[in-house]
Amino acid sequence: MEGENSKYIILPEYITKDRNLTDKEKSIYSMILSLSKNQECIMSNSYISSMLNISKVHSSRLISSLRDKGYINAVSYTHLRAHETGAYL
């Protein structure tokens, strides 16, 4: 662990206690909070899947679930190299 990049996300208490979210949804929501800083947060499904050790399809479903539950507004962008999701809180 020594010498590794020491990036981290903060999981706010209100998210931790939210029974409407799965653990993976809580992780993604916290990632969005930490990366957004009052602006749009753009992450590829590849990035999410690699960070959480899940498939790209699963990460896409989790983003859709957060959107459907009203936690984020998600917009899809398709680029030549990756499919990315922009999330607004």
C-alpha positions, 0 to 999 in steps of 0.5 A: 500500500505504501507508495500508492496514490492516496486518493479517497472519497468521503462517504457523508453520514446522510448517504451512509444512513440512506436505506434507498441506496445499495452499497455500490450506489453509495460508492458511486454517489460519493465519487460523484460528490467528490469529483463534482465540486459544484459542477458537472462530473464526467466519469466513464463507465470504464472508470466506475467499473475499474474503481468498484471492480464491477462490469461496465453494464453493472456500472451503467445500471447503477447510474441509471438507478441513481438517476431514477431514484432522483439522486442525480441527473445523468446525461450520456456522452458518446465519444470515439473511445469511451461512453461517459456519463455526466452527472449533476447533483 
